[in-house]
Every structure is written in structure tokens, then in C-alpha cells.
């Protein structure tokens, strides 16, 4: 299973989410809206997104860091 993490620079919860995925041995692709991706692309993937991170595990939308942490416990 591979994860996708929509993130931006200077985002502590994005960093926590990426650290947790690394800890659990889950590969992820980071989609940083400060660099290579746009907010518009994020909103195409998650129309209700108001914050980052926005996380997918495989094809399934999980939510933010808190939801990811609950899911992986």
C-alpha cells in the first residue's frame, strides 16, 4: 500500500504525518502545494479540504494527521 500526503512547507502536522508513515514502513508520495502542486489540484482530489495534510492510504481518503494516527493504531 502506498500513501499520498498533500502537504505544504512549514506545516508541523504534515511533518508528523510523514514521520508516522515512515515509522510504520508505509511508502508515500508527498504532494507539496508550496512547490510542485497547486491548491487547485488538492481541491480536485479533496473538494472539502481546508487544511493540510490531506492523506490517502491506497485509493482511500483518510483525512488529516489525527485521522491517520487513529487509523494506524
C-alpha positions in Angstrom: 0.0 0.0 0.0 1.3 3.5 -0.9 0.1 6.7 0.7 -0.3 10.2 -0.7 0.3 13.1 1.6 -0.9 16.5 0.4 1.3 19.0 2.3 2.9 22.4 2.4 6.1 23.9 3.7 6.3 24.9 7.4 3.4 22.5 8.4 4.0 20.7 11.7 1.1 18.3 11.2 2.4 17.4 7.7 5.8 16.6 9.2 4.1 14.5 11.9 2.1 12.6 9.3 5.2 11.8 7.2 7.2 10.7 10.2 4.3 8.4 11.3 4.2 6.8 7.8 7.9 6.3 7.8 7.7 4.8 11.3 5.1 2.3 10.1 7.1 1.5 7.0 4.4 2.9 4.6 5.8 4.3 1.4 4.3 7.7 0.5 4.3 10.3 -2.2 4.4 13.9 -1.0 2.4 16.4 -3.0 3.6 19.7 -1.7 1.3 22.7 -2.6 4.1 25.1 -1.8 6.3 23.6 -4.6 5.2 21.2 -7.3 1.4 21.1 -6.8 -1.3 23.7 -6.6 -4.2 24.3 -4.2 -6.5 23.7 -7.2 -5.1 20.2 -7.7 -5.5 19.5 -3.9 -9.2 20.6 -4.2 -9.7 18.3 -7.2 -8.5 15.4 -5.1 -10.3 16.5 -1.8 -13.0 19.1 -2.6 -13.7 19.7 1.1 -10.0 20.3 2.0 -9.5 23.4 4.2 -6.2 22.4 5.7 -3.2 20.2 5.1 -2.1 17.4 5.4 -4.8 15.6 3.4 -3.9 11.9 3.3 -4.8 8.9 1.2 -3.9 5.3 2.0 -4.0 3.5 -1.3 -7.2 4.7 -3.0 -8.9 5.5 0.3 -9.2 9.0 1.6 -8.2 9.1 5.3 -8.3 12.8 6.3 -5.6 14.7 8.2 -3.0 13.7 10.7 -5.4 12.9 13.6 -7.4 10.5 11.4 -4.2 8.9 10.1 -3.0 8.3 13.6 -6.3 6.7 14.6 -6.3 4.5 11.5 -2.7 3.2 12.1 -3.1 2.5 15.8 
